[in-house]
Amino acid sequence: MRNSLKIALLSVISIASVSCKKEEKSPSYHKGELTILTDESFKSVTEALADGYMINYPETHIKIETRKEDLGFLDLLNDKARIAVMSRDLTPEEKKAYEEQVDLKFLPAKFAADAVVFVVPKDSPKQSISMEEIKSGLESDAKNFIFDGTNSSNLNFVAQKLKKLPKDLKFSIIPGNQNIIEELGKHTDKIGVIGLNTFSRPYDKTSEKLREMVKVLPVENNGKLYTVDNTSLRQMTYPFTRVLYFLTNEGNFNIANGFIRYSCTQLGQMIVEKEGLQPYNIYKREVQMR
């Protein structure tokens, strides 16, 4: 009798143990670990969204790793990460590679309007820049434009906008958007090319300090001058407005897709707005009168 009871108890414990192990490995959006790959240009908004998600789901741990945009996309294809942040349009070949290697339909999850901006030192006499100046400058051996590196989102986007390949452009390099701003005073004849999210946070002290160091040049296109503000981002009239989006290789509703859904809902979009960027999904604010 005792032996029978002992065997029965061991069976129950064994079943419970197996059940717990299965539960730990089962997909979940509200617990677990996730690494997000993002270009340094939009690291700030990605970190802010990750912080918001972890506050809402305390059992999740999200790590942000910076990768140049092209390299992040390759890591996603090779299953080295579950989610990457992108800004440029993928080529038909890249979309095909994504669908074949990831075995998912290409469905970018758009969450914010950002921009590539052109900056000069605060005391520079230059007041604006034209599309023609940008085109000719990036073909000049003088290399007056400073980017944060090859394979970066800023370079990719400008090249795509000019209908050029990045390798065909001529430019100087200072690694890191913030470094470009801080070093620009030593290169008064140069123009820095950075991501708006580098210093878009309205009340952040670091952002305020960086904004005080440079002047953002309005861009002239077809006789009209366009500045970067909420309206020009929302209407996408500023010539170098770009839409940030997430790509994932996660086929089920696990933490990566949970994070993407959160970022595109009202809570996530409020965080995007606090970052000084334009939310892609705009929600109406309703006030009930009593």
Phi, psi and omega in degrees: 000314179297318179299319179297317180295319180296316179298318180297317180296318178299323179296316180297314180297319180297315179296317180297320181296316178297318180299318179296319180296319178296320182295321181293326184270351183289148181300141179206139178270347187251008173203153181121185183244149181212137172249128179250129177265128180217145172296148182301334183297328178237034177293321185300311182292326178295317178296318181297319178293321178296318178298317179297320180294318181291330175293318180287329181231085187300342180272005177259150175227116182247128179250133179257125177241133179274133175220144169301143191308312182296322181289324176297320179296318179295320178298323178295316180298324183270014175062031176269352177204159183262345184207141177222149177262134182230162176225326183278161175284134176284150176285161176306324180293320180291320177297319179296317179298320178299310184293327180283317184279323181272337181064040174224154175289143180287105180227087180295134179263095185282135185223348182200150170258121180242190178202156168262129183238156182249123187235149175227164177304152185303324182270009179292140178287347182291131185250340181200174178217143181259161177299324179295321177298319180295314180298309182292323180296326181276002173251357185269143177290349178293336178051056184280350179261134181251120175251169182272006176140171174281160182064008182275160181296322181296313179296315180303315186290317179297316178300316180296320179297324180272002181059044178235166170268142180308324182292343180271354182266151179247126186199166174261166182229131164231114184300129175094130179299315180295322178297323178301314180298315184290332182264350188298329179299337179276350182231070189294343179268001184258164177236123179278142178240111187227169175275138181303323183297347177303322181219032184275346182293118190300319188246014180276130185296320179296316179298318179299316180298317180294320179297327180289342184273340186225167176243128178274123184276127170298151181253127178268128180218123181053042175082000180244145181259129183240124175260163178268115174208180183301320182293313182292331175287315182297317181272353180057038178272331174297126190303332183250033171290138178226151180257125177274140180213158178260143168237141178224157174249015181273120184273343180250179180269077178256199188297326180295311179290331175295317178296318180297315179299316179301316183296333183264356177269180187301318180300312179296320181292330174293324177293318177303316181296320178293338177281357180084013177255170180267119176301139179282323178260108185267127181253136177289139176262117182257133178246122180267124179266135179248000000 
